[in-house]
Amino acid sequence: MENKVYALSSSYSLFKGEFNDIKYYLFNIEDGSIYRLNEVSYDMLALFDGKRDANKVFTLFNDMYQGEKDTMMIDFKNLLQTWLDKEILITGGE
Amino acid sequence: EGNKKEYQTPVFEEEQEMNFSKEIWEEC
């Protein structure tokens, strides 16, 4: 796991809405695209605040959920890479 | 441990049939 700090790009907005059930979305407010999330991916993305490094984010994420740590680590790394590739998360912060 | 949520595979999928409008949001 790396010690870089990431934050949500200003082109994106996280959304949690209470309809008949709770829905989680990520909006690209520039091109209008919408990504569907679930609680796990929403919580994960919300932890990237531009202050914590990726190690700290995973530690906090791991503390929030009960599951197989190795699986969580693989999922975390895969999603982190996807979000970096799509420039949803950007490098920066303190 | 009792306060932890049950882990599920994270979902991240682009919606193909729906877009977001900043204008509609600010003012289906």
N, CA and C atoms of all chains as a GROMACS GRO file, in nm:
protein
  366
    1MET      N    1   0.085  -0.119   0.000
    1MET     CA    2   0.000   0.000   0.000
    1MET      C    3   0.089   0.124   0.000
    2GLU      N    4   0.046   0.224  -0.070
    2GLU     CA    5   0.129   0.343  -0.083
    2GLU      C    6   0.089   0.449   0.019
    3ASN      N    7   0.180   0.545   0.036
    3ASN     CA    8   0.154   0.649   0.136
    3ASN      C    9   0.117   0.782   0.071
    4LYS      N   10   0.066   0.776  -0.052
    4LYS     CA   11   0.025   0.900  -0.119
    4LYS      C   12  -0.112   0.945  -0.068
    5VAL      N   13  -0.132   1.075  -0.078
    5VAL     CA   14  -0.258   1.136  -0.034
    5VAL      C   15  -0.343   1.167  -0.157
    6TYR      N   16  -0.470   1.127  -0.152
    6TYR     CA   17  -0.560   1.151  -0.264
    6TYR      C   18  -0.686   1.221  -0.215
    7ALA      N   19  -0.747   1.294  -0.308
    7ALA     CA   20  -0.874   1.360  -0.278
    7ALA      C   21  -0.967   1.346  -0.398
    8LEU      N   22  -1.096   1.356  -0.372
    8LEU     CA   23  -1.195   1.350  -0.479
    8LEU      C   24  -1.178   1.473  -0.569
    9SER      N   25  -1.173   1.448  -0.699
    9SER     CA   26  -1.162   1.558  -0.794
    9SER      C   27  -1.282   1.652  -0.783
   10SER      N   28  -1.259   1.780  -0.807
   10SER     CA   29  -1.369   1.877  -0.800
   10SER      C   30  -1.470   1.857  -0.913
   11SER      N   31  -1.438   1.770  -1.008
   11SER     CA   32  -1.533   1.739  -1.116
   11SER      C   33  -1.640   1.639  -1.071
   12TYR      N   34  -1.622   1.583  -0.952
   12TYR     CA   35  -1.712   1.478  -0.906
   12TYR      C   36  -1.779   1.514  -0.775
   13SER      N   37  -1.897   1.456  -0.756
   13SER     CA   38  -1.971   1.477  -0.633
   13SER      C   39  -2.030   1.345  -0.586
   14LEU      N   40  -2.007   1.312  -0.461
   14LEU     CA   41  -2.064   1.191  -0.402
   14LEU      C   42  -2.206   1.220  -0.354
   15PHE      N   43  -2.294   1.122  -0.372
   15PHE     CA   44  -2.434   1.143  -0.335
   15PHE      C   45  -2.487   1.019  -0.264
   16LYS      N   46  -2.558   1.043  -0.154
   16LYS     CA   47  -2.626   0.936  -0.081
   16LYS      C   48  -2.770   0.982  -0.064
   17GLY      N   49  -2.864   0.910  -0.124
   17GLY     CA   50  -3.004   0.952  -0.120
   17GLY      C   51  -3.093   0.845  -0.060
   18GLU      N   52  -3.189   0.888   0.020
   18GLU     CA   53  -3.280   0.794   0.084
   18GLU      C   54  -3.410   0.788   0.005
   19PHE      N   55  -3.419   0.692  -0.084
   19PHE     CA   56  -3.541   0.669  -0.159
   19PHE      C   57  -3.616   0.559  -0.084
   20ASN      N   58  -3.671   0.462  -0.154
   20ASN     CA   59  -3.730   0.350  -0.081
   20ASN      C   60  -3.622   0.276  -0.004
   21ASP      N   61  -3.505   0.271  -0.064
   21ASP     CA   62  -3.387   0.226   0.008
   21ASP      C   63  -3.278   0.330  -0.016
   22ILE      N   64  -3.165   0.313   0.047
   22ILE     CA   65  -3.059   0.412   0.032
   22ILE      C   66  -2.982   0.384  -0.096
   23LYS      N   67  -2.965   0.488  -0.177
   23LYS     CA   68  -2.891   0.474  -0.302
   23LYS      C   69  -2.764   0.558  -0.294
   24TYR      N   70  -2.660   0.506  -0.356
   24TYR     CA   71  -2.530   0.573  -0.353
   24TYR      C   72  -2.485   0.597  -0.496
   25TYR      N   73  -2.450   0.722  -0.525
   25TYR     CA   74  -2.405   0.756  -0.660
   25TYR      C   75  -2.281   0.844  -0.654
   26LEU      N   76  -2.210   0.843  -0.766
   26LEU     CA   77  -2.103   0.939  -0.788
   26LEU      C   78  -2.136   1.011  -0.918
   27PHE      N   79  -2.145   1.143  -0.912
   27PHE     CA   80  -2.178   1.223  -1.030
   27PHE      C   81  -2.055   1.292  -1.084
   28ASN      N   82  -2.042   1.289  -1.217
   28ASN     CA   83  -1.946   1.378  -1.281
   28ASN      C   84  -2.025   1.503  -1.317
   29ILE      N   85  -2.000   1.611  -1.247
   29ILE     CA   86  -2.083   1.731  -1.264
   29ILE      C   87  -2.044   1.809  -1.389
   30GLU      N   88  -1.941   1.762  -1.460
   30GLU     CA   89  -1.902   1.830  -1.583
   30GLU      C   90  -1.961   1.763  -1.706
   31ASP      N   91  -1.953   1.630  -1.713
   31ASP     CA   92  -2.007   1.564  -1.833
   31ASP      C   93  -2.138   1.490  -1.807
   32GLY      N   94  -2.185   1.490  -1.682
   32GLY     CA   95  -2.316   1.434  -1.652
   32GLY      C   96  -2.319   1.285  -1.630
   33SER      N   97  -2.206   1.218  -1.638
   33SER     CA   98  -2.208   1.073  -1.618
   33SER      C   99  -2.233   1.039  -1.472
   34ILE      N  100  -2.296   0.924  -1.453
   34ILE     CA  101  -2.333   0.879  -1.319
   34ILE      C  102  -2.276   0.740  -1.296
   35TYR      N  103  -2.216   0.720  -1.182
   35TYR     CA  104  -2.167   0.588  -1.142
   35TYR      C  105  -2.248   0.540  -1.022
   36ARG      N  106  -2.290   0.416  -1.030
   36ARG     CA  107  -2.365   0.356  -0.920
   36ARG      C  108  -2.267   0.292  -0.822
   37LEU      N  109  -2.285   0.324  -0.696
   37LEU     CA  110  -2.202   0.268  -0.589
   37LEU      C  111  -2.288   0.186  -0.496
   38ASN      N  112  -2.226   0.118  -0.402
   38ASN     CA  113  -2.299   0.065  -0.288
   38ASN      C  114  -2.236   0.125  -0.162
   39GLU      N  115  -2.285   0.085  -0.047
   39GLU     CA  116  -2.237   0.147   0.076
   39GLU      C  117  -2.087   0.131   0.092
   40VAL      N  118  -2.035   0.014   0.053
   40VAL     CA  119  -1.893  -0.014   0.070
   40VAL      C  120  -1.807   0.080  -0.015
   41SER      N  121  -1.839   0.090  -0.143
   41SER     CA  122  -1.759   0.176  -0.230
   41SER      C  123  -1.779   0.324  -0.195
   42TYR      N  124  -1.900   0.359  -0.152
   42TYR     CA  125  -1.926   0.497  -0.108
   42TYR      C  126  -1.839   0.532   0.013
   43ASP      N  127  -1.840   0.444   0.113
   43ASP     CA  128  -1.760   0.469   0.233
   43ASP      C  129  -1.611   0.479   0.198
   44MET      N  130  -1.568   0.390   0.110
   44MET     CA  131  -1.427   0.388   0.071
   44MET      C  132  -1.387   0.521   0.006
   45LEU      N  133  -1.467   0.563  -0.091
   45LEU     CA  134  -1.434   0.686  -0.163
   45LEU      C  135  -1.443   0.809  -0.072
   46ALA      N  136  -1.538   0.807   0.019
   46ALA     CA  137  -1.558   0.922   0.108
   46ALA      C  138  -1.440   0.941   0.204
   47LEU      N  139  -1.363   0.836   0.226
   47LEU     CA  140  -1.251   0.846   0.320
   47LEU      C  141  -1.131   0.920   0.261
   48PHE      N  142  -1.127   0.934   0.129
   48PHE     CA  143  -1.016   1.006   0.066
   48PHE      C  144  -1.044   1.156   0.077
   49ASP      N  145  -0.986   1.218   0.177
   49ASP     CA  146  -1.020   1.357   0.210
   49ASP      C  147  -0.909   1.456   0.178
   50GLY      N  148  -0.803   1.408   0.110
   50GLY     CA  149  -0.693   1.498   0.080
   50GLY      C  150  -0.598   1.521   0.196
   51LYS      N  151  -0.621   1.450   0.305
   51LYS     CA  152  -0.534   1.464   0.422
   51LYS      C  153  -0.472   1.329   0.461
   52ARG      N  154  -0.556   1.225   0.456
   52ARG     CA  155  -0.506   1.092   0.493
   52ARG      C  156  -0.437   1.028   0.374
   53ASP      N  157  -0.330   0.953   0.401
   53ASP     CA  158  -0.271   0.878   0.290
   53ASP      C  159  -0.346   0.747   0.271
   54ALA      N  160  -0.313   0.677   0.162
   54ALA     CA  161  -0.388   0.557   0.126
   54ALA      C  162  -0.379   0.449   0.233
   55ASN      N  163  -0.265   0.442   0.301
   55ASN     CA  164  -0.252   0.345   0.411
   55ASN      C  165  -0.352   0.373   0.521
   56LYS      N  166  -0.362   0.500   0.559
   56LYS     CA  167  -0.454   0.539   0.666
   56LYS      C  168  -0.598   0.516   0.624
   57VAL      N  169  -0.628   0.548   0.498
   57VAL     CA  170  -0.764   0.527   0.448
   57VAL      C  171  -0.801   0.379   0.458
   58PHE      N  172  -0.708   0.292   0.419
   58PHE     CA  173  -0.740   0.149   0.427
   58PHE      C  174  -0.758   0.104   0.571
   59THR      N  175  -0.676   0.155   0.661
   59THR     CA  176  -0.690   0.119   0.803
   59THR      C  177  -0.828   0.158   0.855
   60LEU      N  178  -0.871   0.279   0.823
   60LEU     CA  179  -1.003   0.325   0.867
   60LEU      C  180  -1.113   0.242   0.802
   61PHE      N  181  -1.097   0.215   0.673
   61PHE     CA  182  -1.195   0.135   0.600
   61PHE      C  183  -1.205  -0.005   0.660
   62ASN      N  184  -1.091  -0.064   0.690
   62ASN     CA  185  -1.087  -0.198   0.748
   62ASN      C  186  -1.153  -0.200   0.886
   63ASP      N  187  -1.142  -0.089   0.958
   63ASP     CA  188  -1.204  -0.081   1.090
   63ASP      C  189  -1.356  -0.068   1.081
   64MET      N  190  -1.405  -0.023   0.967
   64MET     CA  191  -1.550  -0.002   0.951
   64MET      C  192  -1.623  -0.131   0.917
   65TYR      N  193  -1.551  -0.226   0.855
   65TYR     CA  194  -1.617  -0.344   0.800
   65TYR      C  195  -1.558  -0.473   0.856
   66GLN      N  196  -1.647  -0.569   0.869
   66GLN     CA  197  -1.606  -0.702   0.912
   66GLN      C  198  -1.601  -0.791   0.788
   67GLY      N  199  -1.481  -0.839   0.757
   67GLY     CA  200  -1.467  -0.923   0.639
   67GLY      C  201  -1.326  -0.976   0.630
   68GLU      N  202  -1.299  -1.049   0.523
   68GLU     CA  203  -1.166  -1.106   0.503
   68GLU      C  204  -1.071  -0.994   0.461
   69LYS      N  205  -0.970  -0.969   0.543
   69LYS     CA  206  -0.882  -0.853   0.520
   69LYS      C  207  -0.813  -0.860   0.384
   70ASP      N  208  -0.769  -0.979   0.343
   70ASP     CA  209  -0.700  -0.991   0.214
   70ASP      C  210  -0.792  -0.953   0.099
   71THR      N  211  -0.917  -0.998   0.108
   71THR     CA  212  -1.016  -0.965   0.004
   71THR      C  213  -1.041  -0.815   0.001
   72MET      N  214  -1.055  -0.758   0.120
   72MET     CA  215  -1.079  -0.614   0.128
   72MET      C  216  -0.962  -0.535   0.070
   73MET      N  217  -0.842  -0.583   0.095
   73MET     CA  218  -0.723  -0.515   0.043
   73MET      C  219  -0.719  -0.521  -0.109
   74ILE      N  220  -0.750  -0.637  -0.166
   74ILE     CA  221  -0.752  -0.652  -0.312
   74ILE      C  222  -0.857  -0.560  -0.373
   75ASP      N  223  -0.978  -0.563  -0.317
   75ASP     CA  224  -1.086  -0.476  -0.367
   75ASP      C  225  -1.046  -0.329  -0.357
   76PHE      N  226  -0.987  -0.294  -0.245
   76PHE     CA  227  -0.946  -0.156  -0.220
   76PHE      C  228  -0.844  -0.111  -0.326
   77LYS      N  229  -0.743  -0.194  -0.348
   77LYS     CA  230  -0.639  -0.158  -0.445
   77LYS      C  231  -0.696  -0.147  -0.586
   78ASN      N  232  -0.783  -0.241  -0.621
   78ASN     CA  233  -0.842  -0.239  -0.756
   78ASN      C  234  -0.925  -0.113  -0.778
   79LEU      N  235  -1.007  -0.080  -0.678
   79LEU     CA  236  -1.091   0.040  -0.694
   79LEU      C  237  -1.006   0.167  -0.692
   80LEU      N  238  -0.907   0.170  -0.607
   80LEU     CA  239  -0.819   0.287  -0.602
   80LEU      C  240  -0.755   0.309  -0.739
   81GLN      N  241  -0.709   0.202  -0.802
   81GLN     CA  242  -0.647   0.215  -0.934
   81GLN      C  243  -0.748   0.262  -1.038
   82THR      N  244  -0.868   0.208  -1.032
   82THR     CA  245  -0.974   0.251  -1.124
   82THR      C  246  -1.003   0.399  -1.108
   83TRP      N  247  -1.015   0.443  -0.984
   83TRP     CA  248  -1.047   0.585  -0.958
   83TRP      C  249  -0.933   0.677  -0.999
   84LEU      N  250  -0.810   0.629  -0.988
   84LEU     CA  251  -0.697   0.710  -1.034
   84LEU      C  252  -0.694   0.714  -1.187
   85ASP      N  253  -0.720   0.600  -1.250
   85ASP     CA  254  -0.720   0.595  -1.397
   85ASP      C  255  -0.825   0.689  -1.455
   86LYS      N  256  -0.940   0.697  -1.389
   86LYS     CA  257  -1.049   0.781  -1.438
   86LYS      C  258  -1.038   0.925  -1.386
   87GLU      N  259  -0.932   0.950  -1.310
   87GLU     CA  260  -0.909   1.083  -1.252
   87GLU      C  261  -1.024   1.128  -1.162
   88ILE      N  262  -1.087   1.029  -1.100
   88ILE     CA  263  -1.189   1.058  -0.998
   88ILE      C  264  -1.119   1.099  -0.870
   89LEU      N  265  -1.012   1.029  -0.838
   89LEU     CA  266  -0.925   1.069  -0.729
   89LEU      C  267  -0.801   1.135  -0.788
   90ILE      N  268  -0.760   1.243  -0.727
   90ILE     CA  269  -0.641   1.313  -0.773
   90ILE      C  270  -0.540   1.320  -0.660
   91THR      N  271  -0.415   1.325  -0.698
   91THR     CA  272  -0.308   1.337  -0.599
   91THR      C  273  -0.311   1.477  -0.540
   92GLY      N  274  -0.293   1.484  -0.409
   92GLY     CA  275  -0.288   1.616  -0.349
   92GLY      C  276  -0.331   1.614  -0.206
   93GLY      N  277  -0.320   1.727  -0.144
   93GLY     CA  278  -0.356   1.736  -0.004
   93GLY      C  279  -0.233   1.770   0.076
   94GLU      N  280  -0.243   1.748   0.204
   94GLU     CA  281  -0.135   1.789   0.293
   94GLU      C  282  -0.031   1.680   0.306
   95GLU      N  283  -1.591  -0.517   1.728
   95GLU     CA  284  -1.636  -0.602   1.619
   95GLU      C  285  -1.786  -0.587   1.596
   96GLY      N  286  -1.860  -0.570   1.707
   96GLY     CA  287  -2.005  -0.562   1.696
   96GLY      C  288  -2.052  -0.439   1.622
   97ASN      N  289  -1.969  -0.336   1.617
   97ASN     CA  290  -2.007  -0.212   1.551
   97ASN      C  291  -1.974  -0.212   1.402
   98LYS      N  292  -1.905  -0.315   1.357
   98LYS     CA  293  -1.862  -0.317   1.218
   98LYS      C  294  -1.975  -0.359   1.126
   99LYS      N  295  -1.972  -0.302   1.006
   99LYS     CA  296  -2.070  -0.340   0.905
   99LYS      C  297  -2.019  -0.464   0.831
  100GLU      N  298  -2.114  -0.541   0.782
  100GLU     CA  299  -2.079  -0.663   0.708
  100GLU      C  300  -2.021  -0.625   0.573
  101TYR      N  301  -1.904  -0.679   0.542
  101TYR     CA  302  -1.838  -0.643   0.416
  101TYR      C  303  -1.907  -0.708   0.297
  102GLN      N  304  -1.924  -0.630   0.193
  102GLN     CA  305  -1.975  -0.681   0.066
  102GLN      C  306  -1.883  -0.632  -0.045
  103THR      N  307  -1.882  -0.701  -0.156
  103THR     CA  308  -1.800  -0.657  -0.268
  103THR      C  309  -1.843  -0.517  -0.310
  104PRO      N  310  -1.748  -0.424  -0.319
  104PRO     CA  311  -1.784  -0.288  -0.357
  104PRO      C  312  -1.835  -0.281  -0.500
  105VAL      N  313  -1.933  -0.194  -0.522
  105VAL     CA  314  -1.993  -0.175  -0.655
  105VAL      C  315  -1.945  -0.042  -0.711
  106PHE      N  316  -1.904  -0.046  -0.837
  106PHE     CA  317  -1.870   0.079  -0.907
  106PHE      C  318  -1.901   0.057  -1.054
  107GLU      N  319  -2.018   0.104  -1.096
  107GLU     CA  320  -2.062   0.078  -1.233
  107GLU      C  321  -2.120   0.205  -1.293
  108GLU      N  322  -2.083   0.233  -1.418
  108GLU     CA  323  -2.138   0.351  -1.483
  108GLU      C  324  -2.281   0.324  -1.527
  109GLU      N  325  -2.370   0.417  -1.495
  109GLU     CA  326  -2.508   0.407  -1.539
  109GLU      C  327  -2.515   0.441  -1.687
  110GLN      N  328  -2.566   0.349  -1.767
  110GLN     CA  329  -2.568   0.370  -1.912
  110GLN      C  330  -2.690   0.448  -1.958
  111GLU      N  331  -2.798   0.445  -1.880
  111GLU     CA  332  -2.924   0.503  -1.927
  111GLU      C  333  -2.965   0.624  -1.846
  112MET      N  334  -2.871   0.683  -1.776
  112MET     CA  335  -2.909   0.794  -1.689
  112MET      C  336  -2.794   0.892  -1.683
  113ASN      N  337  -2.827   1.019  -1.690
  113ASN     CA  338  -2.726   1.122  -1.677
  113ASN      C  339  -2.764   1.220  -1.567
  114PHE      N  340  -2.666   1.296  -1.529
  114PHE     CA  341  -2.684   1.395  -1.424
  114PHE      C  342  -2.684   1.534  -1.487
  115SER      N  343  -2.775   1.619  -1.444
  115SER     CA  344  -2.779   1.756  -1.493
  115SER      C  345  -2.763   1.852  -1.377
  116LYS      N  346  -2.659   1.932  -1.384
  116LYS     CA  347  -2.635   2.029  -1.277
  116LYS      C  348  -2.752   2.127  -1.267
  117GLU      N  349  -2.810   2.162  -1.383
  117GLU     CA  350  -2.922   2.257  -1.383
  117GLU      C  351  -3.044   2.198  -1.312
  118ILE      N  352  -3.074   2.071  -1.343
  118ILE     CA  353  -3.188   2.006  -1.277
  118ILE      C  354  -3.161   1.992  -1.128
  119TRP      N  355  -3.038   1.955  -1.097
  119TRP     CA  356  -3.003   1.940  -0.955
  119TRP      C  357  -3.021   2.071  -0.880
  120GLU      N  358  -2.975   2.180  -0.941
  120GLU     CA  359  -2.983   2.309  -0.872
  120GLU      C  360  -3.126   2.357  -0.858
  121GLU      N  361  -3.213   2.316  -0.952
  121GLU     CA  362  -3.352   2.362  -0.945
  121GLU      C  363  -3.439   2.271  -0.861
  122CYS      N  364  -3.599   1.122  -1.529
  122CYS     CA  365  -3.704   1.080  -1.437
  122CYS      C  366  -3.836   1.146  -1.475
   0.00000   0.00000   0.00000
